Amino acid sequence: MPGALALEVTDLSVRYPHDVLAVSGFGVRVPRGECGVLVGPNGCGKSSVLKAVAGIVKPASGAVRVFGNEVGACHHRTAYLPQVPDVEWSFPISVRELVTQGRDVHLGWLGRRTARDRHAVDIALSRAGLDHLADRPVGALSGGQRQRALLARALAQESELWLLDEPLTALDEEHRTSITRVIDHALVSGVAVLMTTHHVDEARGAGHIIIPMRDGSRVDVAAVVAS
């Protein structure tokens, strides 16, 4: 919808089986070209917020709007990247084939790849610095290379909202810098990002919108720093 925020979450609650409350009364607004960072310890509800925005879990209450629409109406404009350990990397596909999956949302009813699809994949591989690894099996990649491959898939999708779950965790400085560069380039181009991290200093240093969380709700940033 014209003029709408990339993401607007209002009074979100998420419950899992056995009445486990993961998120309660959560809200956030992320404009185009901005990055919101959910900061907090494991189990505080960060991943559940991303999954609700991505449509993977259904909110118990509250509202989620993506470019002014309900979740699902803009699935082709939203890219969700789970934590690297949550992906099945033993599946026998190449890096190029993984990145090409990002084009699936644009396939016509005949399901045929086009020259535009191939071009988008080539550009994504290049921006993620994976040209030389395009034919390598995904199972042979390092942790940092796997994270870059997931980002390349989002780039190939040409999505406008990225949902990144712990994209910088357990990476060395070189890979963290590479991934941060890809994210920064996307922000400059107008992509909106909502990501998670354990480290508030990292989020503050990048000048992003900091959203501290604890026990499924937003808290004051000092509470997260103290933890």
Phi, psi and chi 1 to 4 in degrees:
 res  aa     phi    psi   chi1   chi2   chi3   chi4
   1 MET       -  133.2  -63.3  178.8   65.3      -
   2 PRO   -56.1  131.9  -24.9   34.7      -      -
   3 GLY    80.3   -2.9      -      -      -      -
   4 ALA   -77.3  152.0      -      -      -      -
   5 LEU   -63.5  153.0  -69.3  166.2      -      -
   6 ALA   -61.5  -41.3      -      -      -      -
   7 LEU  -144.4  131.6  175.1   63.3      -      -
   8 GLU  -137.4  115.8 -174.9  169.9   14.8      -
   9 VAL  -114.6  129.2  179.2      -      -      -
  10 THR  -128.8  122.5  -53.8      -      -      -
  11 ASP    50.5   45.7 -160.2   25.8      -      -
  12 LEU   -77.6  133.6  174.4   69.1      -      -
  13 SER  -128.8  139.7  -66.4      -      -      -
  14 VAL  -129.4  127.4  174.9      -      -      -
  15 ARG  -120.1  143.4  -72.0 -174.1 -179.1  -85.1
  16 TYR  -110.0  172.2  -70.0  114.6      -      -
  17 PRO   -52.2  155.4  -29.0   36.8      -      -
  18 HIS    66.2   25.6  -52.4  -65.6      -      -
  19 ASP    61.4   35.8 -155.3   32.9      -      -
  20 VAL   -81.7  117.8  175.4      -      -      -
  21 LEU   -89.9  110.2 -177.5   63.7      -      -
  22 ALA   -93.3  -33.5      -      -      -      -
  23 VAL  -138.1  138.9  179.7      -      -      -
  24 SER  -140.9  120.7  176.3      -      -      -
  25 GLY    60.3   34.2      -      -      -      -
  26 PHE   -87.3  142.8 -180.0   84.6      -      -
  27 GLY  -144.6  148.9      -      -      -      -
  28 VAL  -160.8  150.1   65.7      -      -      -
  29 ARG  -130.2  125.7  -67.2  159.0   58.6   93.3
  30 VAL  -126.6  113.1 -177.1      -      -      -
  31 PRO   -75.1  166.8  -11.4   27.1      -      -
  32 ARG   -60.2  140.6  -68.1  169.5  171.3   83.9
  33 GLY    76.9    9.7      -      -      -      -
  34 GLU  -119.3  160.6  -61.4  -71.4  -18.4      -
  35 CYS  -123.5  120.2  178.8      -      -      -
  36 GLY   -96.9  135.1      -      -      -      -
  37 VAL  -119.9  115.1 -173.3      -      -      -
  38 LEU   -81.7  119.1  -55.0  178.4      -      -
  39 VAL  -118.5  132.4 -173.7      -      -      -
  40 GLY   165.0  172.2      -      -      -      -
  41 PRO   -73.5  168.7   29.1  -36.1      -      -
  42 ASN   -56.6  140.4  -74.3  -25.1      -      -
  43 GLY    82.9    8.1      -      -      -      -
  44 CYS   -89.4   -2.2   71.7      -      -      -
  45 GLY   106.5    3.2      -      -      -      -
  46 LYS   -59.9  -52.2  -56.5 -172.7  -57.1  -64.9
  47 SER   -64.7  -33.7  -64.8      -      -      -
  48 SER   -65.7  -36.1  -66.1      -      -      -
  49 VAL   -62.1  -47.5  170.0      -      -      -
  50 LEU   -59.7  -43.1  -66.2 -168.9      -      -
  51 LYS   -66.5  -33.4  -70.3  176.8 -179.2  178.3
  52 ALA   -68.5  -40.9      -      -      -      -
  53 VAL   -66.1  -37.0  174.9      -      -      -
  54 ALA   -76.7  -12.6      -      -      -      -
  55 GLY    86.2   12.5      -      -      -      -
  56 ILE   -78.8  -35.7  -62.8  171.5      -      -
  57 VAL  -120.7  149.2  -60.6      -      -      -
  58 LYS   -93.4  127.4 -175.5  176.6 -180.0  179.9
  59 PRO   -61.5  143.9  -22.1   33.9      -      -
  60 ALA   -74.6  -31.0      -      -      -      -
  61 SER  -162.5  170.1   62.0      -      -      -
  62 GLY    94.2 -176.5      -      -      -      -
  63 ALA  -134.9  142.1      -      -      -      -
  64 VAL  -126.2  123.1  177.6      -      -      -
  65 ARG  -120.5  127.4  -66.2  -77.7  176.0  177.2
  66 VAL  -114.2  112.8  178.4      -      -      -
  67 PHE    52.7   36.1  -60.9  103.9      -      -
  68 GLY    85.5   -2.2      -      -      -      -
  69 ASN  -111.6  162.3  -63.0  -77.6      -      -
  70 GLU   -69.1  155.9  -65.7 -176.2    0.3      -
  71 VAL   -56.1  134.5  171.3      -      -      -
  72 GLY   104.6  -29.0      -      -      -      -
  73 ALA   -74.1  -21.0      -      -      -      -
  74 CYS  -124.1   37.2  -67.5      -      -      -
  75 HIS   -62.3  -30.2   68.8  -80.4      -      -
  76 HIS   -72.9  -16.4   61.3  -67.4      -      -
  77 ARG  -100.7    1.6  -60.0  176.2   68.2 -175.6
  78 THR  -121.0  130.5  -55.7      -      -      -
  79 ALA  -118.5  124.3      -      -      -      -
  80 TYR  -107.9  124.8  167.6   66.8      -      -
  81 LEU  -114.7  108.6  -79.6   68.5      -      -
  82 PRO   -72.1  173.5   29.8  -36.3      -      -
  83 GLN   -63.5  142.9  -65.0 -175.5   35.5      -
  84 VAL   -53.2  -42.1  166.4      -      -      -
  85 PRO   -64.8  -17.3  -23.3   35.9      -      -
  86 ASP   -84.3   -3.4  -65.7  -20.7      -      -
  87 VAL   -97.2  141.3  177.6      -      -      -
  88 GLU   -82.5   96.0 -179.6   50.9   70.4      -
  89 TRP   -85.3   -5.0  -65.7  100.5      -      -
  90 SER   -82.4   -7.2   63.0      -      -      -
  91 PHE   -62.7  131.2 -161.6   71.2      -      -
  92 PRO   -78.6   73.6   30.9  -36.1      -      -
  93 ILE  -132.0  159.5   60.0  173.5      -      -
  94 SER   -87.7  169.8   68.5      -      -      -
  95 VAL   -59.7  -43.2  173.5      -      -      -
  96 ARG   -60.9  -41.3  179.7  179.1  -65.0  -82.7
  97 GLU   -66.3  -37.7  -70.8  170.2  -36.2      -
  98 LEU   -62.9  -46.9  173.4   64.7      -      -
  99 VAL   -65.2  -35.9  175.2      -      -      -
 100 THR   -63.0  -26.2  -60.3      -      -      -
 101 GLN   -57.8  -25.3  -69.6  176.5   -5.0      -
 102 GLY   -63.1  -19.6      -      -      -      -
 103 ARG   -88.1   -4.8  -59.7  -59.7  -60.1  171.8
 104 ASP   -58.6  -34.5  -72.0   -6.2      -      -
 105 VAL   -69.9  -12.4  -65.7      -      -      -
 106 HIS  -102.7   -0.3  -60.0  -70.9      -      -
 107 LEU   -65.4  138.3  -70.6  176.5      -      -
 108 GLY   -76.4 -177.1      -      -      -      -
 109 TRP   -67.2  -19.2   65.7  -82.7      -      -
 110 LEU   -82.4  -15.5  -68.1  176.1      -      -
 111 GLY    69.8   28.2      -      -      -      -
 112 ARG  -100.7  139.0  -65.7  176.4  178.8  173.7
 113 ARG   -74.3  147.6  -55.9  -72.0 -178.1 -166.4
 114 THR  -118.9  173.7   65.4      -      -      -
 115 ALA   -60.9  -35.0      -      -      -      -
 116 ARG   -64.1  -40.3  178.5  177.3  176.8  179.3
 117 ASP   -59.6  -47.9  -66.7  -34.0      -      -
 118 ARG   -63.9  -38.5  -67.6 -173.4  -71.2  -87.1
 119 HIS   -65.8  -43.0  178.7   68.0      -      -
 120 ALA   -61.4  -39.3      -      -      -      -
 121 VAL   -66.7  -44.0  169.8      -      -      -
 122 ASP   -60.1  -43.8  -71.6  -19.4      -      -
 123 ILE   -64.3  -41.8  -67.2  -64.0      -      -
 124 ALA   -64.4  -43.9      -      -      -      -
 125 LEU   -60.8  -40.7  -71.9  166.6      -      -
 126 SER   -66.0  -46.2  176.5      -      -      -
 127 ARG   -66.8  -29.4  -72.0 -176.0  178.5  171.8
 128 ALA   -87.8    0.0      -      -      -      -
 129 GLY    68.4   35.8      -      -      -      -
 130 LEU  -117.1   13.5  -65.0  171.8      -      -
 131 ASP   -52.5  -45.8  -47.7   64.2      -      -
 132 HIS   -75.3   -8.3   62.6  -61.5      -      -
 133 LEU  -112.0    9.8  -60.5  175.8      -      -
 134 ALA   -57.4  -34.7      -      -      -      -
 135 ASP   -98.1    4.5  -62.6  -39.3      -      -
 136 ARG   -80.1  141.7 -180.0  172.3  -64.5 -173.2
 137 PRO   -61.5  140.3  -21.6   33.0      -      -
 138 VAL   -62.2  -28.3  -66.5      -      -      -
 139 GLY   -67.6  -15.9      -      -      -      -
 140 ALA   -93.7    1.7      -      -      -      -
 141 LEU   -82.2  153.1  -60.3  178.3      -      -
 142 SER   -77.6  172.9   68.8      -      -      -
 143 GLY   -60.6  -43.1      -      -      -      -
 144 GLY   -66.8  -37.9      -      -      -      -
 145 GLN   -67.4  -36.2  -69.3  166.9  -17.1      -
 146 ARG   -65.2  -41.0  -70.1  176.4  177.5 -178.0
 147 GLN   -64.5  -40.8 -166.3   62.7  -90.8      -
 148 ARG   -65.5  -34.7  -76.5  155.7   55.8 -163.0
 149 ALA   -65.1  -38.7      -      -      -      -
 150 LEU   -66.7  -39.4  -68.2  175.6      -      -
 151 LEU   -65.0  -38.7  -75.6  175.2      -      -
 152 ALA   -62.4  -35.5      -      -      -      -
 153 ARG   -63.7  -39.5 -175.5  174.8   65.5 -179.8
 154 ALA   -66.1  -39.4      -      -      -      -
 155 LEU   -62.8  -43.4  -76.3  166.9      -      -
 156 ALA   -64.1  -32.5      -      -      -      -
 157 GLN   -68.1  -20.5 -177.3  178.3  -30.6      -
 158 GLU    58.6   39.6  -61.7  178.3  -37.3      -
 159 SER   -76.5  158.6   52.0      -      -      -
 160 GLU  -113.8   -3.5  -61.3  171.0   71.8      -
 161 LEU  -135.9  119.2  172.7   63.2      -      -
 162 TRP  -105.1  131.5  -69.8    6.9      -      -
 163 LEU  -113.9  105.0  -52.1  171.8      -      -
 164 LEU  -113.6  116.0  -46.7  179.2      -      -
 165 ASP   -95.7  107.6 -157.6   -7.3      -      -
 166 GLU    52.1   55.6  -59.3  -75.3   -4.1      -
 167 PRO   -70.2  -15.5   28.4  -36.4      -      -
 168 LEU  -113.3    4.6  -57.9  175.7      -      -
 169 THR   -71.3  137.2  -62.8      -      -      -
 170 ALA    60.0   32.1      -      -      -      -
 171 LEU  -112.1  150.8  -59.2 -178.5      -      -
 172 ASP   -76.4  172.1   59.7   30.6      -      -
 173 GLU   -61.1  -38.7 -171.4   62.3   30.8      -
 174 GLU   -62.1  -46.0  179.0 -178.7   -4.3      -
 175 HIS   -72.2  -34.4  -78.8  113.5      -      -
 176 ARG   -62.1  -41.8  -71.4  166.4   67.1   89.6
 177 THR   -64.5  -42.6  -60.8      -      -      -
 178 SER   -62.4  -43.8  -63.1      -      -      -
 179 ILE   -70.7  -40.1  -70.5  169.1      -      -
 180 THR   -61.1  -38.0  -60.9      -      -      -
 181 ARG   -63.3  -41.6 -172.1  179.6  -61.4  117.5
 182 VAL   -63.4  -43.3  173.5      -      -      -
 183 ILE   -64.5  -44.6  -65.1  172.1      -      -
 184 ASP   -61.8  -39.6  -71.9  -14.7      -      -
 185 HIS   -63.4  -40.2 -175.2  -84.0      -      -
 186 ALA   -64.5  -40.8      -      -      -      -
 187 LEU   -62.3  -43.0  -68.6  170.5      -      -
 188 VAL   -60.8  -33.4  170.2      -      -      -
 189 SER   -80.8   -1.0   68.7      -      -      -
 190 GLY   104.5   -0.1      -      -      -      -
 191 VAL   -69.7  141.4  170.8      -      -      -
 192 ALA   -98.5  143.9      -      -      -      -
 193 VAL  -130.1  136.3  176.4      -      -      -
 194 LEU  -125.0  116.5 -176.1   64.1      -      -
 195 MET  -130.4  166.9   59.1 -179.7  -79.9      -
 196 THR  -119.2  153.0   68.3      -      -      -
 197 THR  -159.9  160.5 -178.3      -      -      -
 198 HIS   -90.2  -14.1  -68.7   85.4      -      -
 199 HIS  -110.5  107.2  -51.8  -66.7      -      -
 200 VAL   -68.0  -34.0   66.8      -      -      -
 201 ASP   -62.6  -37.2  -70.6  -21.2      -      -
 202 GLU   -63.2  -43.4 -179.9  178.4  -81.1      -
 203 ALA   -68.3  -42.6      -      -      -      -
 204 ARG   -64.6  -39.6 -176.1 -171.0  -69.4  115.1
 205 GLY   -64.2  -29.6      -      -      -      -
 206 ALA   -82.4   -7.7      -      -      -      -
 207 GLY    73.6   24.8      -      -      -      -
 208 HIS   -88.4  175.8  -61.0  -41.0      -      -
 209 ILE   -78.0  113.1  -56.6  167.3      -      -
 210 ILE   -91.4  126.8  -58.1  174.9      -      -
 211 ILE  -123.2   89.6  -54.1  116.3      -      -
 212 PRO   -69.5  142.6  -13.4   29.0      -      -
 213 MET  -134.3  148.8  -67.7 -170.8   67.1      -
 214 ARG  -157.5  134.6  177.0  177.1  -72.4  173.7
 215 ASP    53.4   38.9  -61.2  -32.0      -      -
 216 GLY    83.0    4.0      -      -      -      -
 217 SER  -133.3  163.0  -58.1      -      -      -
 218 ARG   -73.1  143.1  -67.0 -174.7   68.3  153.0
 219 VAL  -134.8  174.7  -64.7      -      -      -
 220 ASP   -69.1  144.6 -176.3   83.7      -      -
 221 VAL   -58.4  -31.3   66.0      -      -      -
 222 ALA   -62.6  -30.7      -      -      -      -
 223 ALA   -68.7  -35.1      -      -      -      -
 224 VAL   -74.1  -39.9  175.8      -      -      -
 225 VAL   -61.5  -39.7  172.7      -      -      -
 226 ALA   -67.5  -26.6      -      -      -      -
 227 SER   -79.8      -   64.9      -      -      -
